[in-house]
Amino acid sequence: MTADADRSQDRSLTREHFDHVTRVTTRWSDNDMYGHLNNAVYYELFDSAINAWLITAGESDAMAGPELGVVAESGCRFFRELEYPRPLDVGVRVERLGRSSITYGLGLFDAEDTAIAALGHWVHVYIDRDSRGTVPMPAAVRDLLERAVAQR
């Protein structure tokens, strides 16, 4: 499959392609001088959706655990503009599950529209809080992500 074919398939993704969907609300400060959400806001929404899923469904305590999930890589393809005030849906799915890393696919949708507005990817690598060396991801996180993949 060519890169162009992959890109056209990306635009056809729906909420149903994601393991978990979170409803969020844009804020006044999210718009930039061009009248749409600033690009950095997309990354904030992705980060919040991933961590909310891990904390609530995976019972992960990112602040107190011996390991940390740090962002090793991220990216986003913007398909259409979003703006304040709008409710949005952020979809999170597991794309790759390794020993110490996870790659997420992220979809951003206007809550009142079916078309995907942005497609992101995010790689968390788990490291030891003290030594900063890589470690296996926490069992609670792995269990949550394996269940998500198995339910597809």
VMD Tcl script that builds the backbone (N, CA, C; Angstrom):
set m [mol new atoms 456]
animate dup $m
set s [atomselect $m all]
$s set {name element resname resid chain x y z} {
  {N N MET 1 A 0.840 -1.169 0.000}
  {CA C MET 1 A 0.000 0.000 0.000}
  {C C MET 1 A 0.891 1.241 0.000}
  {N N THR 2 A 0.525 2.235 -0.770}
  {CA C THR 2 A 1.316 3.455 -0.862}
  {C C THR 2 A 1.008 4.394 0.290}
  {N N ALA 3 A 1.898 5.371 0.492}
  {CA C ALA 3 A 1.688 6.364 1.544}
  {C C ALA 3 A 0.411 7.158 1.287}
  {N N ASP 4 A 0.110 7.455 0.017}
  {CA C ASP 4 A -1.120 8.191 -0.310}
  {C C ASP 4 A -2.357 7.370 0.050}
  {N N ALA 5 A -2.310 6.062 -0.188}
  {CA C ALA 5 A -3.442 5.199 0.163}
  {C C ALA 5 A -3.615 5.145 1.678}
  {N N ASP 6 A -2.496 5.066 2.418}
  {CA C ASP 6 A -2.563 5.084 3.880}
  {C C ASP 6 A -3.218 6.365 4.369}
  {N N ARG 7 A -2.836 7.487 3.775}
  {CA C ARG 7 A -3.385 8.781 4.197}
  {C C ARG 7 A -4.886 8.863 3.937}
  {N N SER 8 A -5.346 8.337 2.816}
  {CA C SER 8 A -6.786 8.402 2.541}
  {C C SER 8 A -7.548 7.501 3.506}
  {N N GLN 9 A -6.971 6.378 3.904}
  {CA C GLN 9 A -7.619 5.525 4.905}
  {C C GLN 9 A -7.666 6.209 6.269}
  {N N ASP 10 A -6.623 6.979 6.606}
  {CA C ASP 10 A -6.602 7.702 7.873}
  {C C ASP 10 A -7.806 8.620 7.997}
  {N N ARG 11 A -8.191 9.255 6.919}
  {CA C ARG 11 A -9.319 10.190 6.941}
  {C C ARG 11 A -10.663 9.470 7.096}
  {N N SER 12 A -10.681 8.170 6.886}
  {CA C SER 12 A -11.937 7.429 7.016}
  {C C SER 12 A -12.125 6.813 8.413}
  {N N LEU 13 A -11.173 7.039 9.314}
  {CA C LEU 13 A -11.298 6.505 10.671}
  {C C LEU 13 A -12.475 7.159 11.391}
  {N N THR 14 A -13.169 6.351 12.177}
  {CA C THR 14 A -14.287 6.841 12.983}
  {C C THR 14 A -14.000 6.552 14.450}
  {N N ARG 15 A -14.864 7.011 15.317}
  {CA C ARG 15 A -14.709 6.749 16.749}
  {C C ARG 15 A -14.656 5.248 17.037}
  {N N GLU 16 A -15.355 4.464 16.233}
  {CA C GLU 16 A -15.398 3.013 16.453}
  {C C GLU 16 A -14.040 2.340 16.237}
  {N N HIS 17 A -13.106 3.015 15.595}
  {CA C HIS 17 A -11.767 2.469 15.386}
  {C C HIS 17 A -10.869 2.628 16.614}
  {N N PHE 18 A -11.392 3.262 17.669}
  {CA C PHE 18 A -10.577 3.558 18.843}
  {C C PHE 18 A -11.066 2.762 20.047}
  {N N ASP 19 A -10.115 2.362 20.901}
  {CA C ASP 19 A -10.407 1.537 22.067}
  {C C ASP 19 A -11.120 2.311 23.172}
  {N N HIS 20 A -10.867 3.590 23.256}
  {CA C HIS 20 A -11.432 4.422 24.323}
  {C C HIS 20 A -11.670 5.813 23.752}
  {N N VAL 21 A -12.809 6.405 24.063}
  {CA C VAL 21 A -13.120 7.763 23.601}
  {C C VAL 21 A -13.493 8.618 24.801}
  {N N THR 22 A -12.893 9.799 24.884}
  {CA C THR 22 A -13.121 10.741 25.967}
  {C C THR 22 A -13.724 12.023 25.405}
  {N N ARG 23 A -14.772 12.514 26.036}
  {CA C ARG 23 A -15.369 13.800 25.662}
  {C C ARG 23 A -14.649 14.909 26.421}
  {N N VAL 24 A -14.238 15.949 25.699}
  {CA C VAL 24 A -13.576 17.108 26.295}
  {C C VAL 24 A -14.252 18.374 25.782}
  {N N THR 25 A -13.979 19.472 26.433}
  {CA C THR 25 A -14.514 20.760 26.021}
  {C C THR 25 A -13.366 21.716 25.756}
  {N N THR 26 A -13.450 22.438 24.661}
  {CA C THR 26 A -12.408 23.426 24.394}
  {C C THR 26 A -12.570 24.604 25.355}
  {N N ARG 27 A -11.485 25.349 25.497}
  {CA C ARG 27 A -11.460 26.502 26.395}
  {C C ARG 27 A -11.188 27.770 25.581}
  {N N TRP 28 A -11.551 28.898 26.121}
  {CA C TRP 28 A -11.347 30.183 25.457}
  {C C TRP 28 A -9.880 30.343 25.045}
  {N N SER 29 A -8.965 29.969 25.911}
  {CA C SER 29 A -7.535 30.157 25.643}
  {C C SER 29 A -6.980 29.180 24.604}
  {N N ASP 30 A -7.775 28.201 24.163}
  {CA C ASP 30 A -7.290 27.222 23.183}
  {C C ASP 30 A -7.167 27.794 21.774}
  {N N ASN 31 A -7.987 28.783 21.446}
  {CA C ASN 31 A -7.925 29.383 20.109}
  {C C ASN 31 A -6.671 30.235 19.970}
  {N N ASP 32 A -6.127 30.255 18.759}
  {CA C ASP 32 A -4.984 31.119 18.495}
  {C C ASP 32 A -5.450 32.346 17.711}
  {N N MET 33 A -4.535 33.146 17.263}
  {CA C MET 33 A -4.895 34.389 16.583}
  {C C MET 33 A -5.602 34.161 15.248}
  {N N TYR 34 A -5.578 32.930 14.744}
  {CA C TYR 34 A -6.250 32.621 13.478}
  {C C TYR 34 A -7.680 32.137 13.696}
  {N N GLY 35 A -8.110 32.037 14.955}
  {CA C GLY 35 A -9.479 31.664 15.267}
  {C C GLY 35 A -9.739 30.170 15.327}
  {N N HIS 36 A -8.686 29.356 15.386}
  {CA C HIS 36 A -8.874 27.912 15.561}
  {C C HIS 36 A -7.937 27.407 16.659}
  {N N LEU 37 A -8.150 26.157 17.064}
  {CA C LEU 37 A -7.313 25.599 18.127}
  {C C LEU 37 A -5.848 25.628 17.724}
  {N N ASN 38 A -5.024 26.106 18.622}
  {CA C ASN 38 A -3.593 26.094 18.389}
  {C C ASN 38 A -3.114 24.653 18.319}
  {N N ASN 39 A -2.151 24.380 17.469}
  {CA C ASN 39 A -1.647 23.012 17.280}
  {C C ASN 39 A -1.211 22.357 18.581}
  {N N ALA 40 A -0.620 23.129 19.487}
  {CA C ALA 40 A -0.155 22.562 20.755}
  {C C ALA 40 A -1.312 22.027 21.590}
  {N N VAL 41 A -2.498 22.573 21.420}
  {CA C VAL 41 A -3.667 22.124 22.177}
  {C C VAL 41 A -4.011 20.681 21.817}
  {N N TYR 42 A -3.835 20.300 20.561}
  {CA C TYR 42 A -4.106 18.929 20.142}
  {C C TYR 42 A -3.257 17.959 20.968}
  {N N TYR 43 A -1.985 18.299 21.164}
  {CA C TYR 43 A -1.095 17.442 21.940}
  {C C TYR 43 A -1.513 17.394 23.408}
  {N N GLU 44 A -1.969 18.513 23.955}
  {CA C GLU 44 A -2.470 18.527 25.328}
  {C C GLU 44 A -3.689 17.615 25.465}
  {N N LEU 45 A -4.587 17.669 24.487}
  {CA C LEU 45 A -5.774 16.815 24.516}
  {C C LEU 45 A -5.400 15.341 24.415}
  {N N PHE 46 A -4.455 15.019 23.540}
  {CA C PHE 46 A -3.996 13.633 23.406}
  {C C PHE 46 A -3.392 13.146 24.722}
  {N N ASP 47 A -2.515 13.934 25.311}
  {CA C ASP 47 A -1.854 13.568 26.562}
  {C C ASP 47 A -2.885 13.347 27.671}
  {N N SER 48 A -3.850 14.244 27.765}
  {CA C SER 48 A -4.885 14.122 28.802}
  {C C SER 48 A -5.747 12.885 28.596}
  {N N ALA 49 A -6.118 12.589 27.354}
  {CA C ALA 49 A -6.971 11.424 27.082}
  {C C ALA 49 A -6.250 10.120 27.416}
  {N N ILE 50 A -4.991 10.010 27.023}
  {CA C ILE 50 A -4.215 8.799 27.331}
  {C C ILE 50 A -4.119 8.615 28.839}
  {N N ASN 51 A -3.701 9.663 29.531}
  {CA C ASN 51 A -3.484 9.538 30.973}
  {C C ASN 51 A -4.778 9.345 31.744}
  {N N ALA 52 A -5.861 9.969 31.314}
  {CA C ALA 52 A -7.149 9.745 31.986}
  {C C ALA 52 A -7.561 8.288 31.856}
  {N N TRP 53 A -7.361 7.702 30.681}
  {CA C TRP 53 A -7.695 6.294 30.460}
  {C C TRP 53 A -6.847 5.401 31.361}
  {N N LEU 54 A -5.548 5.655 31.387}
  {CA C LEU 54 A -4.653 4.827 32.208}
  {C C LEU 54 A -4.958 4.966 33.693}
  {N N ILE 55 A -5.260 6.176 34.137}
  {CA C ILE 55 A -5.507 6.414 35.559}
  {C C ILE 55 A -6.845 5.827 35.997}
  {N N THR 56 A -7.895 6.067 35.215}
  {CA C THR 56 A -9.220 5.627 35.640}
  {C C THR 56 A -9.476 4.151 35.352}
  {N N ALA 57 A -9.180 3.697 34.155}
  {CA C ALA 57 A -9.476 2.305 33.795}
  {C C ALA 57 A -8.342 1.363 34.171}
  {N N GLY 58 A -7.106 1.839 34.122}
  {CA C GLY 58 A -5.959 0.987 34.414}
  {C C GLY 58 A -5.472 1.091 35.832}
  {N N GLU 59 A -6.112 1.956 36.615}
  {CA C GLU 59 A -5.740 2.149 38.011}
  {C C GLU 59 A -4.245 2.405 38.171}
  {N N SER 60 A -3.711 3.215 37.262}
  {CA C SER 60 A -2.300 3.561 37.288}
  {C C SER 60 A -2.104 4.845 38.080}
  {N N ASP 61 A -1.075 4.888 38.922}
  {CA C ASP 61 A -0.766 6.087 39.693}
  {C C ASP 61 A 0.547 6.665 39.178}
  {N N ALA 62 A 0.438 7.535 38.188}
  {CA C ALA 62 A 1.622 8.096 37.544}
  {C C ALA 62 A 2.474 8.933 38.489}
  {N N MET 63 A 1.879 9.445 39.535}
  {CA C MET 63 A 2.623 10.316 40.448}
  {C C MET 63 A 3.391 9.550 41.524}
  {N N ALA 64 A 2.957 8.326 41.820}
  {CA C ALA 64 A 3.568 7.620 42.940}
  {C C ALA 64 A 4.267 6.316 42.554}
  {N N GLY 65 A 4.022 5.804 41.373}
  {CA C GLY 65 A 4.599 4.519 40.982}
  {C C GLY 65 A 6.101 4.586 40.801}
  {N N PRO 66 A 6.768 3.430 40.849}
  {CA C PRO 66 A 8.227 3.405 40.671}
  {C C PRO 66 A 8.647 3.620 39.219}
  {N N GLU 67 A 7.687 3.526 38.288}
  {CA C GLU 67 A 8.014 3.740 36.885}
  {C C GLU 67 A 7.188 4.895 36.323}
  {N N LEU 68 A 7.723 5.504 35.277}
  {CA C LEU 68 A 7.068 6.627 34.603}
  {C C LEU 68 A 6.888 6.288 33.130}
  {N N GLY 69 A 5.767 6.683 32.571}
  {CA C GLY 69 A 5.582 6.587 31.129}
  {C C GLY 69 A 5.911 7.936 30.518}
  {N N VAL 70 A 7.035 8.026 29.833}
  {CA C VAL 70 A 7.462 9.297 29.240}
  {C C VAL 70 A 7.264 9.253 27.732}
  {N N VAL 71 A 7.018 10.404 27.153}
  {CA C VAL 71 A 6.799 10.494 25.710}
  {C C VAL 71 A 8.143 10.445 25.000}
  {N N ALA 72 A 8.308 9.449 24.140}
  {CA C ALA 72 A 9.531 9.308 23.368}
  {C C ALA 72 A 9.352 9.829 21.939}
  {N N GLU 73 A 8.097 9.853 21.487}
  {CA C GLU 73 A 7.823 10.302 20.122}
  {C C GLU 73 A 6.358 10.709 20.041}
  {N N SER 74 A 6.080 11.728 19.235}
  {CA C SER 74 A 4.690 12.113 18.997}
  {C C SER 74 A 4.592 12.791 17.639}
  {N N GLY 75 A 3.390 12.800 17.116}
  {CA C GLY 75 A 3.148 13.468 15.841}
  {C C GLY 75 A 1.657 13.630 15.621}
  {N N CYS 76 A 1.309 14.488 14.668}
  {CA C CYS 76 A -0.100 14.731 14.391}
  {C C CYS 76 A -0.268 15.160 12.937}
  {N N ARG 77 A -1.314 14.629 12.311}
  {CA C ARG 77 A -1.731 15.068 10.979}
  {C C ARG 77 A -3.062 15.778 11.146}
  {N N PHE 78 A -3.116 17.011 10.685}
  {CA C PHE 78 A -4.293 17.849 10.844}
  {C C PHE 78 A -5.118 17.796 9.563}
  {N N PHE 79 A -6.378 17.370 9.687}
  {CA C PHE 79 A -7.255 17.255 8.527}
  {C C PHE 79 A -8.202 18.437 8.376}
  {N N ARG 80 A -8.662 18.960 9.506}
  {CA C ARG 80 A -9.545 20.129 9.452}
  {C C ARG 80 A -9.472 20.887 10.769}
  {N N GLU 81 A -9.840 22.153 10.709}
  {CA C GLU 81 A -9.741 23.020 11.879}
  {C C GLU 81 A -10.837 22.729 12.903}
  {N N LEU 82 A -10.485 22.942 14.144}
  {CA C LEU 82 A -11.429 22.896 15.258}
  {C C LEU 82 A -11.313 24.221 15.992}
  {N N GLU 83 A -12.355 24.567 16.739}
  {CA C GLU 83 A -12.332 25.874 17.383}
  {C C GLU 83 A -13.118 25.873 18.684}
  {N N TYR 84 A -12.901 26.909 19.461}
  {CA C TYR 84 A -13.676 27.168 20.671}
  {C C TYR 84 A -14.931 27.916 20.255}
  {N N PRO 85 A -16.069 27.715 20.859}
  {CA C PRO 85 A -16.423 26.701 21.850}
  {C C PRO 85 A -17.005 25.471 21.183}
  {N N ARG 86 A -16.422 24.329 21.409}
  {CA C ARG 86 A -16.896 23.075 20.830}
  {C C ARG 86 A -16.607 21.927 21.784}
  {N N PRO 87 A -17.545 21.000 21.929}
  {CA C PRO 87 A -17.199 19.734 22.582}
  {C C PRO 87 A -16.464 18.861 21.564}
  {N N LEU 88 A -15.467 18.154 22.035}
  {CA C LEU 88 A -14.658 17.287 21.169}
  {C C LEU 88 A -14.605 15.890 21.752}
  {N N ASP 89 A -14.338 14.911 20.893}
  {CA C ASP 89 A -14.074 13.542 21.322}
  {C C ASP 89 A -12.641 13.198 20.954}
  {N N VAL 90 A -11.920 12.624 21.918}
  {CA C VAL 90 A -10.557 12.173 21.688}
  {C C VAL 90 A -10.552 10.654 21.771}
  {N N GLY 91 A -10.218 10.007 20.665}
  {CA C GLY 91 A -10.132 8.555 20.633}
  {C C GLY 91 A -8.705 8.092 20.846}
  {N N VAL 92 A -8.553 7.023 21.622}
  {CA C VAL 92 A -7.235 6.443 21.901}
  {C C VAL 92 A -7.298 4.974 21.528}
  {N N ARG 93 A -6.302 4.501 20.796}
  {CA C ARG 93 A -6.225 3.074 20.493}
  {C C ARG 93 A -4.787 2.590 20.618}
  {N N VAL 94 A -4.655 1.312 20.884}
  {CA C VAL 94 A -3.351 0.679 21.003}
  {C C VAL 94 A -2.921 0.250 19.604}
  {N N GLU 95 A -1.789 0.747 19.161}
  {CA C GLU 95 A -1.270 0.349 17.850}
  {C C GLU 95 A -0.123 -0.650 17.960}
  {N N ARG 96 A 0.660 -0.524 19.025}
  {CA C ARG 96 A 1.765 -1.467 19.242}
  {C C ARG 96 A 2.017 -1.554 20.736}
  {N N LEU 97 A 2.141 -2.765 21.206}
  {CA C LEU 97 A 2.382 -2.999 22.623}
  {C C LEU 97 A 3.693 -3.768 22.754}
  {N N GLY 98 A 4.703 -3.112 23.287}
  {CA C GLY 98 A 5.997 -3.742 23.497}
  {C C GLY 98 A 6.209 -4.094 24.949}
  {N N ARG 99 A 7.434 -4.445 25.290}
  {CA C ARG 99 A 7.764 -4.794 26.674}
  {C C ARG 99 A 7.760 -3.554 27.558}
  {N N SER 100 A 8.388 -2.498 27.077}
  {CA C SER 100 A 8.485 -1.273 27.878}
  {C C SER 100 A 7.894 -0.058 27.165}
  {N N SER 101 A 7.278 -0.275 26.011}
  {CA C SER 101 A 6.726 0.866 25.277}
  {C C SER 101 A 5.365 0.525 24.688}
  {N N ILE 102 A 4.626 1.576 24.443}
  {CA C ILE 102 A 3.308 1.470 23.829}
  {C C ILE 102 A 3.192 2.590 22.803}
  {N N THR 103 A 2.675 2.231 21.635}
  {CA C THR 103 A 2.367 3.238 20.625}
  {C C THR 103 A 0.860 3.374 20.561}
  {N N TYR 104 A 0.386 4.597 20.733}
  {CA C TYR 104 A -1.036 4.914 20.671}
  {C C TYR 104 A -1.345 5.604 19.349}
  {N N GLY 105 A -2.521 5.320 18.822}
  {CA C GLY 105 A -3.100 6.113 17.753}
  {C C GLY 105 A -4.172 6.970 18.393}
  {N N LEU 106 A -4.279 8.210 17.956}
  {CA C LEU 106 A -5.202 9.158 18.575}
  {C C LEU 106 A -6.032 9.851 17.507}
  {N N GLY 107 A -7.317 9.904 17.718}
  {CA C GLY 107 A -8.204 10.598 16.793}
  {C C GLY 107 A -8.905 11.730 17.504}
  {N N LEU 108 A -8.977 12.872 16.853}
  {CA C LEU 108 A -9.683 14.016 17.418}
  {C C LEU 108 A -10.876 14.332 16.524}
  {N N PHE 109 A -12.059 14.401 17.149}
  {CA C PHE 109 A -13.313 14.590 16.427}
  {C C PHE 109 A -14.106 15.736 17.036}
  {N N ASP 110 A -14.759 16.532 16.202}
  {CA C ASP 110 A -15.786 17.444 16.685}
  {C C ASP 110 A -16.906 16.537 17.175}
  {N N ALA 111 A -17.419 16.769 18.372}
  {CA C ALA 111 A -18.425 15.875 18.950}
  {C C ALA 111 A -19.706 15.818 18.124}
  {N N GLU 112 A -19.930 16.819 17.293}
  {CA C GLU 112 A -21.150 16.871 16.492}
  {C C GLU 112 A -20.918 16.502 15.032}
  {N N ASP 113 A -19.774 15.879 14.740}
  {CA C ASP 113 A -19.435 15.512 13.372}
  {C C ASP 113 A -18.785 14.130 13.387}
  {N N THR 114 A -18.925 13.400 12.307}
  {CA C THR 114 A -18.331 12.062 12.235}
  {C C THR 114 A -16.925 12.064 11.633}
  {N N ALA 115 A -16.569 13.120 10.917}
  {CA C ALA 115 A -15.269 13.159 10.237}
  {C C ALA 115 A -14.135 13.405 11.234}
  {N N ILE 116 A -13.058 12.661 11.074}
  {CA C ILE 116 A -11.887 12.851 11.930}
  {C C ILE 116 A -11.233 14.184 11.582}
  {N N ALA 117 A -10.878 14.951 12.601}
  {CA C ALA 117 A -10.261 16.257 12.393}
  {C C ALA 117 A -8.732 16.180 12.460}
  {N N ALA 118 A -8.208 15.247 13.247}
  {CA C ALA 118 A -6.762 15.094 13.369}
  {C C ALA 118 A -6.456 13.660 13.779}
  {N N LEU 119 A -5.303 13.179 13.328}
  {CA C LEU 119 A -4.837 11.841 13.672}
  {C C LEU 119 A -3.438 11.958 14.239}
  {N N GLY 120 A -3.291 11.529 15.491}
  {CA C GLY 120 A -1.991 11.619 16.137}
  {C C GLY 120 A -1.419 10.259 16.466}
  {N N HIS 121 A -0.133 10.254 16.783}
  {CA C HIS 121 A 0.492 9.053 17.337}
  {C C HIS 121 A 1.375 9.491 18.498}
  {N N TRP 122 A 1.523 8.577 19.436}
  {CA C TRP 122 A 2.186 8.904 20.695}
  {C C TRP 122 A 2.879 7.643 21.169}
  {N N VAL 123 A 4.140 7.726 21.524}
  {CA C VAL 123 A 4.874 6.579 22.053}
  {C C VAL 123 A 5.280 6.880 23.487}
  {N N HIS 124 A 4.793 6.040 24.396}
  {CA C HIS 124 A 5.232 6.102 25.796}
  {C C HIS 124 A 6.283 5.023 25.996}
  {N N VAL 125 A 7.367 5.371 26.649}
  {CA C VAL 125 A 8.381 4.410 27.077}
  {C C VAL 125 A 8.412 4.472 28.595}
  {N N TYR 126 A 8.376 3.320 29.220}
  {CA C TYR 126 A 8.397 3.268 30.676}
  {C C TYR 126 A 9.832 3.229 31.176}
  {N N ILE 127 A 10.097 4.122 32.136}
  {CA C ILE 127 A 11.434 4.221 32.731}
  {C C ILE 127 A 11.317 4.160 34.248}
  {N N ASP 128 A 12.403 3.760 34.882}
  {CA C ASP 128 A 12.485 3.761 36.333}
  {C C ASP 128 A 12.567 5.211 36.817}
  {N N ARG 129 A 11.776 5.538 37.811}
  {CA C ARG 129 A 11.697 6.916 38.324}
  {C C ARG 129 A 13.067 7.426 38.791}
  {N N ASP 130 A 13.865 6.562 39.367}
  {CA C ASP 130 A 15.147 6.999 39.922}
  {C C ASP 130 A 16.295 6.873 38.927}
  {N N SER 131 A 16.482 5.685 38.349}
  {CA C SER 131 A 17.644 5.456 37.476}
  {C C SER 131 A 17.438 6.003 36.063}
  {N N ARG 132 A 16.175 6.191 35.658}
  {CA C ARG 132 A 15.785 6.664 34.330}
  {C C ARG 132 A 16.057 5.644 33.224}
  {N N GLY 133 A 16.392 4.418 33.602}
  {CA C GLY 133 A 16.553 3.342 32.630}
  {C C GLY 133 A 15.203 2.735 32.267}
  {N N THR 134 A 15.108 2.127 31.090}
  {CA C THR 134 A 13.835 1.517 30.681}
  {C C THR 134 A 13.509 0.314 31.557}
  {N N VAL 135 A 12.209 0.153 31.782}
  {CA C VAL 135 A 11.699 -0.954 32.583}
  {C C VAL 135 A 10.431 -1.473 31.916}
  {N N PRO 136 A 10.003 -2.697 32.252}
  {CA C PRO 136 A 8.729 -3.184 31.722}
  {C C PRO 136 A 7.584 -2.282 32.188}
  {N N MET 137 A 6.571 -2.135 31.337}
  {CA C MET 137 A 5.425 -1.311 31.741}
  {C C MET 137 A 4.728 -1.963 32.925}
  {N N PRO 138 A 4.074 -1.160 33.754}
  {CA C PRO 138 A 3.381 -1.703 34.923}
  {C C PRO 138 A 2.322 -2.729 34.515}
  {N N ALA 139 A 2.151 -3.744 35.339}
  {CA C ALA 139 A 1.208 -4.831 35.035}
  {C C ALA 139 A -0.213 -4.316 34.839}
  {N N ALA 140 A -0.664 -3.354 35.635}
  {CA C ALA 140 A -2.023 -2.823 35.500}
  {C C ALA 140 A -2.217 -2.150 34.147}
  {N N VAL 141 A -1.197 -1.441 33.684}
  {CA C VAL 141 A -1.267 -0.782 32.373}
  {C C VAL 141 A -1.298 -1.838 31.270}
  {N N ARG 142 A -0.404 -2.808 31.352}
  {CA C ARG 142 A -0.365 -3.871 30.341}
  {C C ARG 142 A -1.703 -4.610 30.279}
  {N N ASP 143 A -2.269 -4.937 31.427}
  {CA C ASP 143 A -3.556 -5.645 31.450}
  {C C ASP 143 A -4.640 -4.834 30.745}
  {N N LEU 144 A -4.733 -3.549 31.039}
  {CA C LEU 144 A -5.727 -2.686 30.395}
  {C C LEU 144 A -5.544 -2.668 28.888}
  {N N LEU 145 A -4.316 -2.481 28.437}
  {CA C LEU 145 A -4.052 -2.361 27.003}
  {C C LEU 145 A -4.248 -3.685 26.275}
  {N N GLU 146 A -3.867 -4.785 26.914}
  {CA C GLU 146 A -4.102 -6.105 26.305}
  {C C GLU 146 A -5.595 -6.394 26.186}
  {N N ARG 147 A -6.383 -6.003 27.195}
  {CA C ARG 147 A -7.837 -6.187 27.121}
  {C C ARG 147 A -8.440 -5.374 25.976}
  {N N ALA 148 A -7.932 -4.152 25.788}
  {CA C ALA 148 A -8.433 -3.300 24.706}
  {C C ALA 148 A -8.173 -3.952 23.348}
  {N N VAL 149 A -6.962 -4.460 23.166}
  {CA C VAL 149 A -6.605 -5.110 21.897}
  {C C VAL 149 A -7.447 -6.372 21.684}
  {N N ALA 150 A -7.657 -7.134 22.745}
  {CA C ALA 150 A -8.403 -8.392 22.644}
  {C C ALA 150 A -9.882 -8.157 22.295}
  {N N GLN 151 A -10.422 -7.018 22.651}
  {CA C GLN 151 A -11.839 -6.727 22.424}
  {C C GLN 151 A -12.145 -6.296 20.995}
  {N N ARG 152 A -11.139 -6.097 20.194}
  {CA C ARG 152 A -11.376 -5.663 18.811}
  {C C ARG 152 A -11.939 -6.768 17.981}
}
mol reanalyze $m
mol bondsrecalc $m
mol representation Tube
mol addrep $m
